Amino acid sequence: MSAWGAVVQAARPERVGRISQVRGLSVQVRGLECAVGDLVSLADGRHAEVVATGDDGLRCMPLAPPDGLMVGAPVRALGGPLRVPIGRALLGRVVDGLGRPIDGRGPVTAPRVGLDHEPPSVMGRDRIAAPLPLGVRAIDTLTTIGQGQRVGLFAGSGVGKSSLPSMIARGTEADAAVIALVGERGREVREFIDDDLGPEGLERAVVVVSTSDQPAMARLRAAFTATRIAESFRDEGAHAILMMDSLTRVAMAQREIGLSAGEPPATRGYPPSTFALLARLLERAGTDRHGSVTGIYTVLVDGDDHNEPIADAVRSILDGHIVLDRALALTGHHPAIDILGSVSRVAGKVASADQRALVTTMRAVLAARRKRERSDRHRRLPLRRECPGGCRDRA
């Protein structure tokens, strides 16, 4: 832009809207023309994102707690959607869901882009043909993962699904790791980075954090920020791994947003947009002509029910699932992977013939052992002896 054009742009009158209503998690704004996904600045500098538009104005979701907002406060359009830093300058850094560094190491000098990015085209995706070692022997041998595959870690609470990504981050042979901690407890974030991940794992990783106390929009944006960072490594020709803990909390955040925007509740209170968003998010991982993003997503199954709506929908989209068993975890077996309940849909394409034969034999042995254990358990059940006439057994 020329100097004269900059002067004209600066002299252009600014259009200011007003808050007309604050209800629940959403803010109603009148007097602005914005598209869904655009950012607006509230009176005290806090940002909000437009999630719906209508005759009554814009419905926005704040990216910070809405405390202190009042009707009539000014609102300004920021001219576009959220933009986050990408690239190798982020390696070793910890950022929040909006891409802002929170590790105390100063600002990140990197190009900024929008969160929206087209997934690889159907015909532009390279086929998954090479295995990606993760450093976890039970997975690498019996449920082999390929470069560009998307797999879910399904488990109930307290079974170890959060510690498994740290093992993968330290042991994987991927060029870079992007770890998204969505809806985690604030106490566990520092413990994960210092104890589970460690300096060696953090050196070639990017950690995106949005804790459980942050607004739903900030938690949702953390998932897309991490995905966009992983895509930037793939665009450079690298093989990146994206680990998200947990996808269920992303769905819960979208449920809060959808219900606040006026969507009708459907299955277990989840609005239809939740399932559409999961498909849109998960399809962005995978291979293209340059590199790959291998996606590993933890799924918190409600009440250990592996057929609850989110788990069932995610399993239908992903290329495999790894099930963590609570009974194994209670016996001190970690990682508590249920081999017979876990499936990799591309293992047959990335494993050698000898490995496939050994895996088949191993699964048959494990199945026979489980069947025998169940049979023994059934025989050990106490039997109640009753006399046909109601009398007691006599010695």
Residue pairs with C-beta under 8 A, 6 or more apart in sequence:
1 9
14 76
15 31
15 32
15 33
15 77
16 31
16 74
16 75
16 76
17 29
17 30
17 31
17 32
17 40
17 57
17 58
17 74
17 75
17 76
17 77
18 29
18 30
18 31
18 71
18 72
18 73
18 74
18 75
19 27
19 28
19 29
19 42
19 43
19 69
19 70
19 71
19 72
19 73
19 75
20 28
20 29
20 30
20 56
20 57
20 71
21 27
21 28
21 71
22 28
22 66
22 69
22 70
22 71
24 260
25 61
25 62
25 66
25 215
25 216
25 256
25 257
25 260
26 51
26 59
26 60
26 61
26 260
26 261
27 42
27 48
27 59
27 60
27 61
27 62
27 66
27 69
28 56
28 57
28 58
28 59
28 60
29 40
29 57
29 58
29 59
29 60
29 75
30 56
30 57
30 58
31 57
31 75
32 40
32 57
32 58
32 75
32 76
32 77
33 77
34 40
34 50
34 53
34 58
34 77
35 50
35 53
36 50
36 51
36 52
36 53
37 49
37 50
37 81
37 116
38 49
38 50
38 77
38 78
38 79
38 80
38 81
39 47
39 48
39 49
39 50
39 77
39 78
39 80
39 81
39 82
40 47
40 48
40 49
40 50
40 58
40 60
40 75
40 76
40 77
40 78
41 47
41 75
41 76
41 77
41 78
42 48
42 62
42 69
42 73
42 75
43 69
43 73
43 74
43 75
44 68
46 62
46 63
46 64
47 62
47 63
47 64
47 78
47 82
48 60
48 61
48 62
48 63
48 75
48 217
49 60
49 61
49 63
49 81
49 82
49 217
49 221
50 58
50 59
50 60
51 59
51 60
51 61
51 217
51 257
51 260
51 261
52 58
52 59
52 261
52 262
53 59
59 260
59 261
59 262
60 75
61 215
61 216
61 217
61 257
61 260
61 261
62 69
62 215
62 217
63 98
63 215
63 217
63 218
63 221
64 215
64 218
65 215
66 215
80 114
81 114
81 115
81 116
82 98
82 99
82 114
82 115
82 221
83 99
83 112
83 113
83 114
83 115
84 98
84 99
84 112
84 113
84 115
84 225
84 228
84 229
85 95
85 99
85 108
85 110
85 111
85 112
86 110
86 111
86 112
86 113
86 228
86 229
86 231
86 232
87 110
87 111
87 232
87 236
88 176
88 233
88 236
89 108
89 109
89 110
90 108
90 110
90 206
90 229
91 176
91 203
91 204
91 205
91 206
92 202
92 203
92 204
92 205
92 206
93 101
93 103
93 105
93 108
93 206
93 207
94 101
94 102
94 103
94 193
94 207
94 209
95 101
95 102
95 103
95 108
95 206
95 207
95 208
95 209
95 225
96 102
96 208
96 209
96 210
96 218
96 222
97 182
97 208
97 209
97 210
97 214
97 218
97 219
97 220
97 221
97 222
97 225
98 218
98 221
98 225
99 108
99 112
99 225
101 107
101 108
102 209
113 228
113 232
115 221
115 224
115 225
115 228
117 227
117 228
117 231
117 284
119 280
119 283
119 284
119 286
120 286
120 287
120 288
124 288
124 289
125 148
125 286
125 287
125 288
126 148
126 287
126 288
126 289
126 292
127 287
127 349
128 146
128 147
128 148
128 149
128 287
128 319
128 346
128 349
128 350
129 146
129 349
129 350
130 146
130 147
130 350
131 140
131 144
131 145
131 146
131 147
131 350
131 351
132 145
132 146
132 147
132 149
132 172
132 173
132 174
132 239
132 241
132 294
133 140
133 171
133 172
133 173
134 140
134 145
134 167
134 168
134 171
134 172
135 167
135 168
135 170
135 171
135 172
135 173
136 164
136 167
136 168
136 171
136 335
138 335
138 337
138 339
139 145
139 322
139 337
141 355
141 359
142 339
142 342
142 359
142 362
142 363
143 320
143 322
143 337
143 339
143 342
143 343
143 344
143 347
144 344
144 346
144 347
144 350
144 351
144 355
145 151
145 294
145 296
145 320
145 344
145 346
145 347
145 350
146 294
146 344
146 346
146 347
146 349
146 350
147 239
147 287
147 292
147 294
148 285
148 286
148 287
148 292
148 293
148 294
149 286
149 294
149 295
149 319
149 320
149 344
149 345
149 346
150 282
150 285
150 286
150 294
150 295
150 296
150 297
150 317
150 318
150 319
150 320
151 295
151 296
151 297
151 318
151 319
151 320
151 321
151 322
151 344
152 247
152 296
152 297
152 298
152 299
152 314
152 315
152 318
152 320
152 321
152 322
153 161
153 164
153 165
153 296
153 297
153 298
153 299
153 321
153 322
153 324
154 161
154 299
154 301
154 306
154 311
154 315
154 321
154 322
154 323
154 324
155 161
155 298
155 299
155 300
155 301
155 323
155 324
155 326
155 336
156 300
156 301
156 303
156 304
156 326
157 300
158 326
158 329
159 324
159 325
159 326
159 329
159 336
160 324
160 329
160 334
160 335
160 336
161 245
161 246
161 298
161 300
161 324
162 184
162 188
162 192
162 245
162 246
162 298
163 196
163 334
163 335
164 298
164 324
164 335
165 179
165 243
165 245
165 296
165 298
166 192
166 196
166 197
166 201
167 196
167 335
168 177
168 241
168 243
168 296
169 177
169 179
169 197
169 201
169 205
169 241
169 243
170 197
170 198
170 200
170 201
172 241
174 239
174 240
174 241
174 294
175 204
175 233
175 238
175 239
175 240
176 204
176 205
176 206
176 230
176 233
176 238
176 240
176 241
177 201
177 204
177 205
177 206
177 240
177 241
177 242
177 243
178 205
178 206
178 208
178 226
178 227
178 229
178 230
178 233
178 240
178 241
178 242
178 243
179 197
179 205
179 206
179 207
179 208
179 226
179 243
179 244
179 245
180 208
180 210
180 222
180 223
180 225
180 226
180 227
180 242
180 243
180 244
180 245
181 189
181 192
181 207
181 208
181 209
181 210
181 211
181 222
181 245
182 210
182 219
182 222
182 223
182 244
182 245
182 246
182 249
182 250
182 253
183 210
183 211
183 212
183 219
183 246
183 249
183 250
183 252
183 253
184 192
184 209
184 211
184 212
184 245
185 211
185 212
186 211
186 212
186 213
189 209
189 211
193 202
193 207
197 205
197 207
206 226
206 229
208 222
208 225
208 226
208 229
209 222
210 218
210 219
210 221
210 222
212 219
212 249
216 252
216 253
216 254
216 256
216 257
216 260
217 253
217 257
219 249
219 250
219 253
220 250
220 253
220 254
220 257
223 244
223 247
223 250
223 281
224 281
226 242
226 244
227 242
227 281
227 284
227 285
227 293
230 240
230 241
230 242
230 285
230 293
231 284
231 293
233 240
233 291
233 293
234 240
234 288
234 290
234 291
234 292
234 293
235 290
235 291
236 290
236 291
237 290
237 291
238 291
239 291
239 292
239 294
240 291
240 292
240 293
240 294
241 293
241 294
241 295
241 296
242 285
242 293
242 294
242 295
242 296
243 296
243 297
243 298
244 250
244 295
244 296
244 297
244 298
245 298
246 297
246 298
246 299
246 300
247 278
247 297
247 298
247 299
247 310
247 314
248 298
248 299
248 300
248 301
248 302
248 310
248 311
249 300
250 277
250 278
250 281
251 270
251 274
251 277
251 278
251 310
254 270
254 271
254 273
254 274
254 277
255 269
255 270
255 271
255 274
258 270
258 271
258 272
258 273
258 274
259 265
259 269
259 271
263 271
263 272
263 273
264 271
264 272
265 271
266 272
267 309
268 308
268 309
270 309
270 310
274 310
275 313
278 310
278 313
278 314
278 317
279 317
282 295
282 297
282 314
282 317
282 318
283 317
284 293
285 293
285 294
285 295
286 292
286 293
286 295
287 293
295 318
297 314
297 318
299 310
299 311
299 314
299 315
301 308
301 311
302 308
302 310
302 311
304 326
305 311
306 323
315 321
319 344
319 345
319 346
320 342
320 343
320 344
320 345
320 346
320 347
321 342
321 343
322 337
322 342
323 337
323 338
323 341
323 342
324 335
324 336
324 337
324 338
325 336
325 337
325 338
325 341
326 336
328 336
328 337
328 338
329 336
339 362
339 363
339 366
340 363
340 366
340 367
340 370
347 356
347 359
348 356
351 359
385 393
387 393
